[in-house]
Amino acid sequence: MSNSRSDQAENATDPRRPADHVDGDGGGADVAQPRLGFVGWLRWGWRQLTSMRTAIVLLLLLAVAAIPGSIFPQRMANPNGVTQWESDNPDLFPIVDALQLFDVYQSVWFSAIYLLLFVSLVGCILPRTKHHIKALRQRPPRTPARLNRLSDFRQEHVEAADAEAAIDRATQRLKKSGYRVERYDGRGSFSVSAERGYLRETGNLVFHAALVGILVAVGLGGQFAYTGQSVITEGTTFVNSLINYSSMNKGRFVADDALAPYSMTLDSFDVSYVPYGQNGAGQAGDFSANVTIREPDGSEQEGAVRVNHPLRVHGDAVYLLGNGYAPTITVRNADGDVVFRDDVPFLPQDDNLTSTGVVKVPDGLEEQLGLVGFFYPTQAELESGAMTSAYADLYNPVLSLRAYVGDLGIDDGTPRSVYTLDTSEMEEIAGPDSETESIELAPGETVELPGGRGSVTFEDETPEGADVNEIGYTESVKRFVSLQVHHDASTTWVLVFAILIVAGLITALLVPRRRLWVKATPDGDGIRIEYAGLARGEDPAIRRAVDDLADDHLRDLRA
């Protein structure tokens, strides 16, 4: 104990130790740490959440969380892609779907990051805005007593000059340069204090406030937005109602009658291809879906939907997603009666539009009939003997079909895709696994079905007087387009906030925050003038600003 007391006495006399220093020698009482308590921990957590560092981390985390949305097809934008992914990856699909990777932007984890970022930004902005408004109302700070202690300092002597008049001239010049000024005279000297650069913090706050605005606009706008896809064949009309969309994703606040009442007819689909013998032969050039919009009052308006050039109709943006051929197929029974006739969209599989399609005939025949086939705009044979399309335009169109009879699986009300055919309960009557070869048709040809079941015709849809190529097939097959109708009223607000973000960021980066002082003191037969500057943060031009002010001011005094 005596040693401990002597050590404490020796330490107390040590001039290098603070008076309130406590030695933890193990013999005395432990230092008592304050307990935060429940409210204290809440305050600590709120401060951590509303710090700018946390906001930046959450912003980066939101960007990372959005990456799966570009890797996996999203149900809202590409429901067919989700169905195809499930078909290609049946084992992985339940796991990926449980992680909500097909609904990234509506998932629980993405929404949590989104909301935390929103709260963090609001918690950062409000206190800073209050402090900024208070700072704008305050006077520029008093002139320091010893300006020569500042690193950016300059002193000059002017003979036969008046100190007060010199400060008046300096005040005028600083005001002209955009500074807020305040005079501080007294004790035999005259001075002016000036500051500017509060626009820097204003730009910073505008940047963060606009970022919050985008979050709000996207979050609320998505609840009133809808996106639908539909396939339209040349000559057919699409009515803008929910039942006519092949897929529809809408916000929770979109009513069933929210869609604008209009119809759209696909008059023609124009596309150009690079001809043979040139670089990139067969590649498509410009696409144009030429449509006619009809209003409920009977008025009409013509328009065109092009790639990256959507058509605007009643606030809807109509996009061109894809295109292909829709051969017109007619099926007749044994008595020659038409039991099926339709333009069947065949989905492209490659750049030359080798396409696949399905025909389902549930009624009119002794047994239900299913046709699965390929359409080749310009048929060619590979070395392996398989067929393909050598060109995307119609130079040698051929339709190849495999025929099945049996149960199509649609009588029990189970939803089935129109682009796939379940042949597990069906018998192949024409194709590689049957005694009859696959059905091959050119436009205008008819082939009898095996067993006297009827016939299949590939209709030639060339309009009378149409321009044709040297073979005569240019318009023998109709085209179809896949259109996406998107309605989102928040896009204008998002654009406004995006512009504010850029403007605020540029302002925050380019506007310097600085203070300047000019002090004049009578000195013999003249005055001693002191110039000084102080920058907040990095400002390599502060020294030049002080020198420019001094040079201009001295020039005014000596003029």
Secondary structure, 3 states (H helix, E strand, C coil): CHHHHHHHHHHHCCCCCCCCCCCCCCCCCCCCCCCCHHHHHHHHHHHHHCCHHHHHHHHHHHHHHCHHHHHCCCCCCCHHHHHHHHHHCCCCHHHHHHCCCCCHHHCHHHHHHHHHHHHHHHHHHHHHHHHHHHHHHCCCCCCCCCHHHCCEEEEEEEECCCHHHHHHHHHHHHHHCCCEEEEEEECCEEEEEEEECHHHHHHHHHHHHHHHHHHHHHHHHHHCCEEEEEEEECCCEEECCHHHCCEEEECCCCCCCCCCCCEEEEEEEEEEECCCCCCCCCCEEEEEEEEEEECCCCCEEEEEEECCECEEECCEEEEEEEEEEECEEEEECCCCCEEEEEECCEEECCCCCCEEEEEEECCCCCCCEEEEEEEECEEEECCCCCEEECCCCCCECEEEEEEEEECCCCCCCCCCCCCCCCCCCEEEEECCCCCCCCEEECCCCEEEEHHHCEEEEECCCCCCCCCCCCCCCCCCCEEEEEEEEEECCCHHHHHHHHHHHHHHHHHHHHCCCEEEEEEEEEECCEEEEEEEEEECCCCCCHHHHHHHHHHHHHHHHHC
